[in-house]
């Protein structure tokens, strides 16, 4: 029922390896949801399967993809599979592969070599861009060095992931990417991360004040992080994780349907609506991945609409699943309850109406969906 772009016979593909550990990831996810802490065992499981390095730069020991479309479709499937198992883990893993893309695009040979050594040790990265006012700054230090001042909020994996790529502001410049250590528990404050869902992401505040910055820690040039189409189109990665959660919810709903429900045409109609919503989201997210693979100029418009379409699919499937399954969908300890709680939070986004309006402007301006250059 759930579509896939990978072959079941390709035992060594990233997707096949992700699928082989998915049951364990789901089991770990339930445990970390019940007692929310950084999911160390889940991350180790990903690393043992080699998934932490599959999408790293080749110079860092990453996967041997020679075709950019194949690489994006492989990542699309892995993100969905990890998201199906545990959305909290999917959020952390998506942050890691986002960092790997930034290293691939902007890192120096020396930085990529250092990354390779860290991946050998099983290290994971995050990407942290959200911050409280007045923001994270790069200030001159007393001895001529530069130091960070400020911190990051909603920093997924704060104190748990080994490193993070963060955005910081230098006077008179666009935002600069900086590589920092992220596993200092004394700098992390996750006490306010008391959420109904996505608990194990430990998305707290991380204080970066006083950390020295030298040339080896500056990733790319000022403004690189915010460059489109890569910046906005990159949303396809988290929509793939969210899609995995929708797929998992649909699978659990099918398994939970009683014989009476299966024999009721009204309940079957609800289930059919779930399938249609999930499949629509799949097609949009997959095309968004394809647009990203080619740095398509209209990729940002596709990404903005894809975010809303995946959100709508998630909201619809959550409502219909609750109606089909009944009170069991809200019982503590039930997998359906966990998926619904996680999706309810993960689907939240800033300015959804603005994103949709910006996409509409592109479609009004020119034919962004077809013509001779259509990617499909």
DAMOBEL-V209319 format. One record per residue. N is the residue number from 1. PHI is phi in whole degrees, 0 to 359 (none if undefined). PSI is psi as a letter, one per 40 degrees, with the letter a starting at -180 (999 if undefined). Layout:
n=[N;N]
phi=[PHI;PHI]
psi=[PSI;PSI]
This chain:
n=[1;2;3;4;5;6;7;8;9;10;11;12;13;14;15;16;17;18;19;20;21;22;23;24;25;26;27;28;29;30;31;32;33;34;35;36;37;38;39;40;41;42;43;44;45;46;47;48;49;50;51;52;53;54;55;56;57;58;59;60;61;62;63;64;65;66;67;68;69;70;71;72;73;74;75;76;77;78;79;80;81;82;83;84;85;86;87;88;89;90;91;92;93;94;95;96;97;98;99;100;101;102;103;104;105;106;107;108;109;110;111;112;113;114;115;116;117;118;119;120;121;122;123;124;125;126;127;128;129;130;131;132;133;134;135;136;137;138;139;140;141;142;143;144;145;146;147;148;149;150;151;152;153;154;155;156;157;158;159;160;161;162;163;164;165;166;167;168;169;170;171;172;173;174;175;176;177;178;179;180;181;182;183;184;185;186;187;188;189;190;191;192;193;194;195;196;197;198;199;200;201;202;203;204;205;206;207;208;209;210;211;212;213;214;215;216;217;218;219;220;221;222;223;224;225;226;227;228;229;230;231;232;233;234;235;236;237;238;239;240;241;242;243;244;245;246;247;248;249;250;251;252;253;254;255;256;257;258;259;260;261;262;263;264;265;266;267;268;269;270;271;272;273;274;275;276;277;278;279;280;281;282;283;284;285;286;287;288;289;290;291;292;293;294;295;296;297;298;299;300;301;302;303;304;305;306;307;308;309;310;311;312;313;314;315;316;317;318;319;320;321;322;323;324;325;326;327;328;329;330;331;332;333;334;335;336;337;338;339;340;341;342;343;344;345;346;347;348;349;350;351;352;353;354;355;356;357;358;359;360;361;362;363;364;365;366;367;368;369;370;371;372;373;374;375;376]
phi=[none;270;291;215;252;243;271;298;278;275;293;258;291;305;295;295;293;297;296;291;258;304;300;292;297;294;295;299;301;296;292;286;289;288;229;296;218;303;280;302;296;297;294;297;295;298;294;299;277;79;285;284;242;302;247;278;303;300;293;258;88;285;299;264;295;254;250;293;294;299;295;292;291;297;294;305;291;296;299;296;295;295;296;298;288;196;293;299;295;301;297;293;293;298;298;295;289;298;298;298;295;296;296;297;280;236;284;285;305;294;293;292;294;295;301;302;294;291;293;302;274;82;287;239;244;237;234;241;238;274;207;283;295;269;94;271;241;253;251;294;269;295;259;95;285;258;226;273;223;120;202;240;251;50;273;296;83;306;82;247;291;288;218;219;260;241;265;218;254;256;304;78;232;289;300;246;278;229;268;226;289;231;250;275;299;290;267;264;230;252;295;271;276;247;244;288;229;53;295;282;288;43;274;254;265;232;275;250;300;91;288;284;237;239;300;292;259;269;260;72;251;305;93;300;299;268;286;263;276;296;298;286;295;300;299;303;294;285;293;294;295;300;302;302;295;296;298;296;296;295;297;294;295;301;293;276;292;288;297;296;294;295;270;261;299;291;291;297;296;298;297;298;297;299;299;298;295;298;295;299;299;302;295;292;295;294;294;298;298;295;299;295;301;256;47;298;296;266;304;302;295;298;295;297;288;299;304;291;290;293;300;298;298;297;297;295;293;299;294;291;298;297;289;288;274;85;297;298;291;243;277;301;95;278;299;300;298;297;299;297;296;294;298;303;275;297;284;295;213;277;57;298;293;297;299;294;293;297;295;300;300;293;295;286;285;199;286;258;240;199;84;295;262;300;287;269]
psi=[d;h;i;i;e;i;h;d;e;g;d;e;i;d;d;d;d;d;d;d;e;d;d;d;d;d;d;d;d;d;d;d;d;d;g;h;i;h;g;d;d;d;d;d;d;d;d;d;e;e;e;e;e;d;f;i;i;d;e;e;e;a;i;f;h;e;h;d;d;d;d;d;d;d;d;d;d;d;d;d;d;d;d;d;d;h;d;d;d;d;d;d;d;d;d;d;d;d;d;d;d;d;d;d;d;e;i;i;d;d;d;d;d;d;d;d;d;d;d;d;e;f;i;i;i;i;h;h;e;i;i;i;i;e;i;h;i;h;i;h;i;d;e;e;i;i;i;i;h;a;a;i;i;f;g;h;e;h;e;d;i;d;i;i;h;i;h;i;h;i;h;e;i;i;h;h;h;h;h;i;i;e;e;h;d;e;e;h;h;e;d;e;g;g;i;d;i;f;d;e;e;f;g;a;h;h;h;e;h;e;h;i;h;a;d;e;e;h;h;a;i;h;e;d;d;e;h;i;e;d;d;d;d;e;e;d;d;d;d;d;d;d;d;d;d;d;d;d;d;d;d;d;d;d;d;e;h;i;d;d;d;d;e;h;d;d;d;d;d;d;d;d;d;d;d;d;d;d;d;d;d;d;d;d;d;d;d;d;d;d;d;d;d;e;f;h;d;e;d;d;d;d;d;d;d;d;d;d;d;d;d;d;d;d;d;d;d;d;d;d;d;d;d;d;d;a;d;d;e;e;h;h;e;h;d;d;d;d;d;d;d;d;d;d;d;d;e;i;i;h;f;d;d;d;d;d;d;d;d;d;d;d;d;d;d;i;g;e;e;a;a;d;e;h;d;999]
